[in-house]
């Protein structure tokens, strides 16, 4: 074999090797592409998907018409319940108010009566009735208040204003009567203007004419 023939044989061998290497690489690329396609068809989730951000649920507002319609639905009626009946307490409050006002007024009246009982005018008037001759003739002996433990003295006793106007019930061994005493103080001394005893039959006598107290004698002369 000559040198030229050997050189041609070497070139042919190189060409064959180059063609075989390029064909094998193309075959490998084709096989790789076929494998990718097969894996995509069998498992489509293998392809990465972009990450999604969570969506916040916004409140849903209904219109007033939708709310009204929902209230008239049978389901809404089944869920509602009746409120308990509340009793009207207005009469009770009125009764308590009347009782409170009555108690307040009664307490004031009792306190005022107790104050009048302890005045010297009431004690002096009762003393003169006990020793008055006309009162003894009509009432009898042992003259005293009708209720000695708690006598009720009606009227007013105003020392600062200079006026006394009182009435009270008295009794004796024979009968009962009502004493009325009125006195004013225009200057330094008191002046008696009315001192009478009225019986249940209407008999009225003036007391203090035959009293043993000089004070009433002076008052009577000043009238």
C-alpha positions in Angstrom: 0.0 0.0 0.0 1.3 3.3 -1.0 1.4 6.5 1.1 -1.5 8.1 -0.8 -3.7 5.1 -0.3 -3.0 5.1 3.4 -3.7 8.8 3.7 -7.2 8.4 2.0 -8.0 5.5 4.3 -7.2 7.7 7.3 -9.4 10.5 6.1 -12.3 8.1 5.4 -12.0 6.7 8.9 -12.1 10.2 10.4 -15.2 11.1 8.4 -16.9 8.0 9.6 -16.1 8.7 13.2 -17.4 12.3 12.9 -20.6 11.2 11.3 -21.1 8.5 14.0 -20.5 11.0 16.8 -22.8 13.6 15.4 -25.5 11.0 14.9 -25.2 9.7 18.3 -25.5 13.2 19.8 -28.6 13.9 17.8 -30.0 10.6 18.9 -29.3 11.4 22.5 -31.0 14.9 22.1 -34.0 13.3 20.5 -34.3 10.7 23.2 -34.0 13.4 25.9 -36.7 15.5 24.2 -39.0 12.4 23.9 -38.5 11.7 27.6 -39.5 15.2 28.6 -42.6 15.1 26.5 -43.6 11.7 28.0 -43.1 12.9 31.5 -45.2 16.0 30.9 -48.0 14.0 29.4 -48.0 11.5 32.3 -47.6 14.1 35.2 -48.7 17.5 34.1 -48.3 18.8 37.7 -44.6 18.3 37.5 -44.3 21.7 35.7 -43.7 24.4 38.3 -46.6 26.8 38.7 -46.2 30.3 39.9 -46.9 30.8 43.6 -50.3 32.4 44.3 -50.9 34.9 47.1 -53.9 34.3 49.5 -56.9 36.4 48.8 -58.7 38.0 51.8 -62.4 37.6 51.9 -64.1 40.9 51.9 -67.4 41.4 53.8 -70.4 41.2 51.7 -73.0 43.9 52.2 -76.6 43.2 51.3 -79.1 45.8 50.3 -82.0 46.7 52.6 -84.5 45.0 50.3 -82.6 41.8 50.6 -82.6 42.1 54.4 -86.4 42.8 54.4 -87.0 39.8 52.2 -84.9 37.5 54.4 -86.9 38.7 57.5 -90.1 37.5 55.8 -88.7 34.1 55.0 -90.0 31.1 56.9 -86.5 30.3 58.2 -86.3 33.8 59.8 -89.7 33.4 61.4 -88.7 30.1 62.9 -85.7 31.6 64.6 -87.5 34.6 66.2 -89.0 34.4 69.7 -91.5 36.5 71.5 -90.4 38.9 74.2 -91.9 38.3 77.7 -94.8 40.5 78.7 -93.8 43.2 81.1 -96.5 44.2 83.6 -97.5 47.8 83.8 -96.1 49.1 87.1 -97.5 52.6 86.8 -100.3 52.1 89.4 -97.8 50.6 91.8 -95.6 53.7 91.5 -98.5 56.0 91.9 -99.6 54.1 95.1 -96.1 54.3 96.5 -95.9 58.0 95.8 -99.3 58.6 97.5 -98.2 56.6 100.5 -94.9 58.4 100.7 -96.5 61.8 100.5 -99.1 60.9 103.1 -96.4 59.6 105.5 -94.4 62.8 105.0 -97.4 65.0 105.7 -98.4 63.0 108.7 -95.0 63.2 110.1 -95.0 67.0 109.8 -98.4 67.2 111.4 -97.4 65.0 114.4 -94.2 67.0 114.9 -96.1 70.3 114.8 -98.7 69.0 117.3 -96.0 67.8 119.7 -94.5 71.2 119.5 -97.8 72.9 120.3 -98.4 70.6 123.3 -95.3 71.7 125.0 -96.0 75.5 124.8 -96.9 77.5 127.8 -100.0 78.9 126.0 -101.6 75.4 125.8 -100.8 74.5 129.4 -102.1 77.8 130.7 -105.3 77.6 128.7 -106.0 74.1 129.9 -105.3 75.2 133.5 -107.9 78.0 133.3 -110.5 75.6 131.8 -110.1 73.2 134.7 -110.8 75.9 137.3 -113.5 77.9 135.4 -116.9 77.8 137.0 -118.9 77.6 133.8 -116.7 74.8 132.5 -117.2 72.9 135.7 -121.0 73.3 135.5 -121.2 72.0 131.9 -118.4 69.3 132.0 -118.3 68.3 135.6 -115.3 67.7 137.7 -111.9 66.2 136.7 -111.7 68.2 133.5 -108.9 67.1 131.2 -108.0 66.5 127.5 -110.1 63.9 125.8 -107.0 61.9 125.1 -104.6 62.9 127.9 -101.7 60.7 126.6 -101.7 62.4 123.2 -104.0 65.4 123.0 -104.5 66.9 119.5 -104.1 70.6 119.4 -105.4 72.3 116.3 -104.4 75.7 115.1 -101.2 77.8 115.3 -99.0 79.0 118.1 -96.8 81.8 116.7 -95.0 83.6 119.6 -92.8 85.7 117.3 -95.7 86.9 115.2 -97.8 87.6 118.3 -100.8 85.4 117.5 -102.3 82.3 119.1 -105.3 80.4 117.7 -105.8 76.9 119.1 -108.7 74.4 119.6 -108.8 71.1 121.5 -111.3 68.6 122.9 -111.9 68.4 126.7 -114.0 66.1 128.8 -115.2 65.9 132.4 -117.3 63.6 134.6 -120.5 64.8 132.9 -119.8 65.7 129.2 -117.3 66.7 126.6 -116.7 69.9 124.8 -114.4 71.9 122.5 -112.3 74.8 123.7 -111.3 77.7 121.4 -108.7 80.2 122.5 -107.4 83.2 120.5 -105.0 85.8 121.7 -102.9 88.5 120.1 -100.0 90.6 121.2 -100.2 94.1 119.7 -97.6 95.4 122.2 -95.8 93.8 125.1 -98.8 92.0 126.6 -101.0 89.3 125.2 -104.7 90.2 124.7 -107.3 87.5 124.7 -109.9 87.9 122.0 -111.8 84.6 122.2 -111.9 82.0 125.0 -115.0 79.8 124.6 -116.3 76.4 125.4 -118.7 74.8 122.8 -120.8 71.8 123.8 -122.1 69.1 121.4 -125.6 70.5 121.5 -124.4 73.9 120.3 -124.2 75.6 123.7 -121.3 78.1 123.8 -120.1 79.9 126.9 -117.3 82.4 127.4 -114.6 81.3 129.8 -112.1 83.3 131.8 -114.6 85.6 133.5 -114.3 84.0 136.9 -110.8 82.7 136.6 -108.3 82.8 139.5 -105.5 83.9 137.2 -104.8 87.6 137.2 -103.2 87.4 133.8 -106.5 86.6 132.1 -108.2 89.3 134.1 -105.8 91.8 132.7 -106.2 90.5 129.2 -110.0 90.7 129.5 -109.9 94.3 130.6 -107.6 95.1 127.6 -110.0 93.7 125.0 
